Amino acid sequence: MDRLLAMQVFERVADQGGFAAAARALDMSPPAVTRLVAELEAYLGTRLFQRTTRRVSLTEAGDAYLARVRQILQDVEEADSIASAHTSELAGRLRVHTQPVLASYVIAPMLSKFRQRYPGIVVDVEVETHRAPPIEDYDITLLGTDANFNADIIARKIVESDVVLVASPAYVKRKGMPKAPDDLKQHECLRLQPPDMPVRAWRMWRQPGPDEAVEIDVDAVLIANHTDTLLRAALDGAGVTSIALDIAAPYLTRGELVRVLQPWVTGRLAMYAALPSRKFIPQRSRVFLDYLVEHTRQQNDEALRVCSVC
């Protein structure tokens, strides 16, 4: 039995939730996947999976074994990366965990050009919302959070973004451009519903800082807990919404959205890349992070330039 291959197959079955799905992901036959897992269980003398006709789930032993196997496979990848660090080709699978809004508006738009630059890197993105992201299970975990974020994790700040007010040109033509924060009370506002929190007054301040913030109570015509819904509604002319600049940037640059009440902002957010607790960072992770920083900051700078000449 090839123990390393068996571990890789075991990890993929656990991640995919089944033998057939793991076989497809690994480009192996289902019988080969089943055989390798069975040999691994025989070698260990314990069952790693509970199998039923409907699903495959980890046993208690399998769950404990998976945590160690992930670290072993990461260590093997690191050893391979160290050995090939001086070669010109970058290759391998990069596992990225991210929140839905970052996947749609940050990661997806950059992948085409990133792949052109680094064709040997396969980007494996898992999109899910976790209150406590499983940082140890991924090469990179992207987090969107408050700019004052401070946690006991290894993280690199990718970009900070103002949260700005935007609307479509069609909406502004129909309803007029607000001149002062109080004018928002006469406008159709689209508000984000924070998790487990009521919708509160918009707290706003002029750049560069919140020293003289004002709070504006508005009657929202749309309340949603989904940024994509608010963005789509704003693009279709439904009203004024508040959104992070790094998400709105391409729409501002193309003229599909215009900034409202510049230079007022409603907050400041940051995107961080959390990394596993290990000394060696694979080169493919480094180049991905460098490209992500380059892409997001260039995009934001272009959007700010467009807004400054409006």
Solvent accessible surface area in square Angstrom, and as a share of the most:
residue,aa,sasa,rsa
1,M,99,0.44
2,D,81,0.42
3,R,111,0.41
4,L,70,0.35
5,L,65,0.32
6,A,0,0.00
7,M,15,0.07
8,Q,72,0.32
9,V,0,0.00
10,F,0,0.00
11,E,18,0.08
12,R,31,0.11
13,V,0,0.00
14,A,25,0.19
15,D,53,0.28
16,Q,82,0.36
17,G,43,0.41
18,G,14,0.13
19,F,29,0.12
20,A,52,0.40
21,A,24,0.19
22,A,0,0.00
23,A,1,0.01
24,R,176,0.64
25,A,48,0.37
26,L,50,0.25
27,D,134,0.70
28,M,53,0.24
29,S,57,0.37
30,P,67,0.42
31,P,96,0.61
32,A,23,0.17
33,V,0,0.00
34,T,61,0.36
35,R,125,0.46
36,L,7,0.03
37,V,0,0.00
38,A,48,0.37
39,E,60,0.27
40,L,1,0.00
41,E,18,0.08
42,A,81,0.63
43,Y,124,0.47
44,L,61,0.31
45,G,67,0.64
46,T,55,0.32
47,R,132,0.48
48,L,1,0.01
49,F,2,0.01
50,Q,95,0.42
51,R,84,0.31
52,T,89,0.52
53,T,146,0.85
54,R,227,0.83
55,R,153,0.56
56,V,28,0.16
57,S,31,0.20
58,L,53,0.26
59,T,19,0.11
60,E,158,0.71
61,A,43,0.33
62,G,0,0.00
63,D,85,0.44
64,A,66,0.51
65,Y,40,0.15
66,L,17,0.08
67,A,65,0.51
68,R,147,0.54
69,V,0,0.00
70,R,28,0.10
71,Q,54,0.24
72,I,62,0.32
73,L,13,0.06
74,Q,23,0.10
75,D,69,0.35
76,V,47,0.27
77,E,65,0.29
78,E,19,0.08
79,A,58,0.45
80,D,88,0.46
81,S,17,0.11
82,I,98,0.50
83,A,88,0.68
84,S,52,0.34
85,A,55,0.43
86,H,183,0.82
87,T,80,0.46
88,S,119,0.77
89,E,127,0.57
90,L,40,0.20
91,A,52,0.40
92,G,30,0.29
93,R,65,0.24
94,L,0,0.00
95,R,31,0.11
96,V,0,0.00
97,H,4,0.02
98,T,0,0.00
99,Q,47,0.21
100,P,57,0.36
101,V,42,0.24
102,L,9,0.04
103,A,14,0.11
104,S,59,0.38
105,Y,26,0.10
106,V,1,0.00
107,I,3,0.02
108,A,59,0.46
109,P,71,0.45
110,M,1,0.01
111,L,46,0.23
112,S,72,0.46
113,K,140,0.59
114,F,0,0.00
115,R,97,0.35
116,Q,135,0.60
117,R,121,0.44
118,Y,43,0.16
119,P,93,0.59
120,G,27,0.26
121,I,0,0.00
122,V,89,0.51
123,V,29,0.17
124,D,51,0.26
125,V,48,0.27
126,E,67,0.30
127,V,72,0.41
128,E,72,0.32
129,T,100,0.58
130,H,69,0.31
131,R,208,0.76
132,A,85,0.66
133,P,33,0.21
134,P,41,0.26
135,I,26,0.13
136,E,89,0.40
137,D,42,0.22
138,Y,14,0.05
139,D,9,0.05
140,I,0,0.00
141,T,1,0.00
142,L,1,0.00
143,L,18,0.09
144,G,36,0.35
145,T,33,0.19
146,D,72,0.37
147,A,21,0.16
148,N,132,0.68
149,F,58,0.24
150,N,142,0.73
151,A,49,0.38
152,D,149,0.77
153,I,60,0.31
154,I,83,0.42
155,A,41,0.31
156,R,91,0.33
157,K,76,0.32
158,I,0,0.00
159,V,9,0.05
160,E,53,0.24
161,S,4,0.03
162,D,18,0.09
163,V,18,0.11
164,V,0,0.00
165,L,0,0.00
166,V,0,0.00
167,A,0,0.00
168,S,3,0.02
169,P,59,0.37
170,A,64,0.50
171,Y,0,0.00
172,V,26,0.15
173,K,184,0.78
174,R,141,0.51
175,K,83,0.35
176,G,31,0.29
177,M,67,0.30
178,P,8,0.05
179,K,168,0.71
180,A,44,0.34
181,P,15,0.10
182,D,83,0.43
183,D,49,0.25
184,L,0,0.00
185,K,104,0.44
186,Q,144,0.64
187,H,23,0.10
188,E,54,0.24
189,C,0,0.00
190,L,1,0.01
191,R,22,0.08
192,L,80,0.40
193,Q,54,0.24
194,P,39,0.25
195,P,105,0.66
196,D,131,0.68
197,M,84,0.37
198,P,85,0.54
199,V,47,0.27
200,R,152,0.56
201,A,28,0.21
202,W,13,0.05
203,R,112,0.41
204,M,0,0.00
205,W,28,0.10
206,R,133,0.48
207,Q,65,0.29
208,P,139,0.87
209,G,22,0.21
210,P,63,0.40
211,D,138,0.72
212,E,151,0.68
213,A,33,0.26
214,V,56,0.32
215,E,120,0.54
216,I,10,0.05
217,D,105,0.54
218,V,22,0.13
219,D,131,0.68
220,A,32,0.25
221,V,92,0.53
222,L,55,0.27
223,I,91,0.46
224,A,16,0.12
225,N,121,0.62
226,H,93,0.41
227,T,32,0.18
228,D,55,0.29
229,T,57,0.33
230,L,6,0.03
231,L,2,0.01
232,R,134,0.49
233,A,18,0.14
234,A,0,0.00
235,L,28,0.14
236,D,104,0.54
237,G,7,0.06
238,A,39,0.30
239,G,0,0.00
240,V,0,0.00
241,T,1,0.01
242,S,25,0.16
243,I,8,0.04
244,A,10,0.08
245,L,6,0.03
246,D,10,0.05
247,I,11,0.05
248,A,0,0.00
249,A,0,0.00
250,P,27,0.17
251,Y,30,0.11
252,L,4,0.02
253,T,50,0.29
254,R,145,0.53
255,G,41,0.39
256,E,71,0.32
257,L,2,0.01
258,V,36,0.21
259,R,24,0.09
260,V,0,0.00
261,L,11,0.05
262,Q,81,0.36
263,P,51,0.32
264,W,28,0.10
265,V,1,0.00
266,T,24,0.14
267,G,12,0.12
268,R,98,0.36
269,L,74,0.37
270,A,5,0.04
271,M,3,0.01
272,Y,23,0.09
273,A,0,0.00
274,A,0,0.00
275,L,12,0.06
276,P,5,0.03
277,S,81,0.52
278,R,37,0.13
279,K,208,0.88
280,F,55,0.23
281,I,38,0.19
282,P,2,0.01
283,Q,79,0.35
284,R,18,0.07
285,S,1,0.00
286,R,103,0.38
287,V,15,0.09
288,F,0,0.00
289,L,4,0.02
290,D,74,0.39
291,Y,15,0.06
292,L,0,0.00
293,V,19,0.11
294,E,80,0.36
295,H,35,0.16
296,T,1,0.00
297,R,110,0.40
298,Q,123,0.55
299,Q,29,0.13
300,N,8,0.04
301,D,90,0.47
302,E,62,0.28
303,A,0,0.00
304,L,74,0.37
305,R,132,0.48
306,V,29,0.17
307,C,5,0.03
308,S,78,0.50
309,V,111,0.64
310,C,124,0.74
